[in-house]
């Protein structure tokens, strides 16, 4: 099943509750929350207080993407704040397996995030501990970037890697996804599609979600 996970990084924070309600009407399956600390990536965004507030405004799963320097210190706190999914970057956590297990023990889905230039071999020892892999198709830190074309093959290779191990790990893709490329990305094996500008940039977030679902259905 293909799910659209609108990224609130591109939403209007002055009317965040209204935007969340709109994506619910449009059929979004997940709310994606980008947490950046200005160290691991060159931007600062939201933290625990915003996740707590979002939990009170929606029943949709909250997907929290930790782009921070010490994710192991904070991952469980995000679950306690209301996150249903927490992803941690393979590039930054020296004890990734332990962090993934801790997230699961708190009752949330545990994800591994991986940057465009990081080879899939980096997932070898941790893939079995993850419920999903968040494959970045732009370099993280800012919204509105263009999809890196070579990442399409990386999605295919990740799908094969998961199937060869007999795992049920889902693939989430984030970065530069819109109506023109979503069908190719889902055909390659992605199941959760993070989209910011494509949802919130057109003035009607509900229609933005509907348009992406319709475009994805061209392959499904």
NORGINOR-V338382 format. One record per residue. N is the residue number from 1. PSI is psi in degrees with one decimal (none if undefined). Layout:
n;psi
N;PSI
N;PSI
This chain:
n;psi
1;130.2
2;128.6
3;138.8
4;128.7
5;86.4
6;134.1
7;118.7
8;-7.0
9;-29.0
10;0.9
11;170.6
12;107.1
13;-16.7
14;-19.2
15;44.3
16;-41.3
17;-40.8
18;-40.0
19;-39.2
20;-43.5
21;-36.9
22;-44.0
23;-29.1
24;-45.7
25;-33.4
26;-14.8
27;18.4
28;145.6
29;-17.7
30;151.4
31;121.9
32;127.7
33;114.9
34;117.2
35;114.0
36;142.5
37;0.1
38;2.9
39;-60.1
40;-35.6
41;155.8
42;54.0
43;157.4
44;128.4
45;-120.9
46;170.9
47;-156.1
48;-42.6
49;-38.0
50;-40.2
51;-41.7
52;-41.4
53;-42.2
54;-37.6
55;-30.4
56;-13.6
57;-12.8
58;151.8
59;-4.7
60;149.3
61;137.8
62;121.1
63;107.0
64;116.8
65;108.1
66;106.7
67;68.5
68;160.6
69;-30.3
70;67.3
71;-31.3
72;-25.4
73;-26.3
74;-12.4
75;-46.4
76;-31.9
77;-33.8
78;-33.9
79;-44.4
80;-30.1
81;-14.6
82;1.2
83;135.9
84;-22.7
85;134.5
86;122.9
87;142.1
88;138.7
89;131.7
90;-26.4
91;-18.5
92;-19.9
93;108.6
94;-13.8
95;50.7
96;-44.4
97;-43.1
98;-41.3
99;-42.8
100;-42.8
101;-41.1
102;-40.2
103;-45.9
104;-41.9
105;-25.7
106;-9.2
107;10.8
108;165.9
109;137.0
110;131.0
111;149.3
112;125.3
113;143.2
114;132.1
115;160.7
116;-40.9
117;-4.7
118;124.5
119;152.8
120;-19.8
121;-23.1
122;-16.8
123;-9.5
124;-49.8
125;-6.5
126;-11.2
127;-39.0
128;-16.2
129;-2.7
130;143.7
131;-24.6
132;159.1
133;127.8
134;103.2
135;115.3
136;129.1
137;10.2
138;165.1
139;123.7
140;152.9
141;-32.1
142;147.6
143;169.9
144;12.6
145;164.8
146;140.8
147;133.2
148;112.3
149;-34.7
150;-12.8
151;-17.6
152;-43.9
153;-31.9
154;-36.5
155;-44.9
156;-44.6
157;-37.0
158;-41.0
159;-44.6
160;-41.1
161;-43.1
162;-45.5
163;-38.3
164;-27.4
165;-0.4
166;31.3
167;163.0
168;15.4
169;130.7
170;158.1
171;124.1
172;138.9
173;137.3
174;120.2
175;108.2
176;26.7
177;132.3
178;-168.0
179;-23.3
180;-21.7
181;-5.5
182;-35.8
183;-40.4
184;-38.0
185;-41.8
186;-34.6
187;-31.1
188;-18.5
189;0.9
190;144.5
191;-28.7
192;121.3
193;115.2
194;130.4
195;132.8
196;-72.9
197;-38.1
198;-23.9
199;-50.4
200;-10.6
201;-10.7
202;-0.1
203;-17.7
204;91.1
205;-35.7
206;-45.9
207;-33.0
208;-42.8
209;-44.9
210;-41.6
211;-40.9
212;-43.1
213;-41.5
214;-40.3
215;-40.1
216;-34.5
217;-16.2
218;-28.2
219;-45.2
220;none
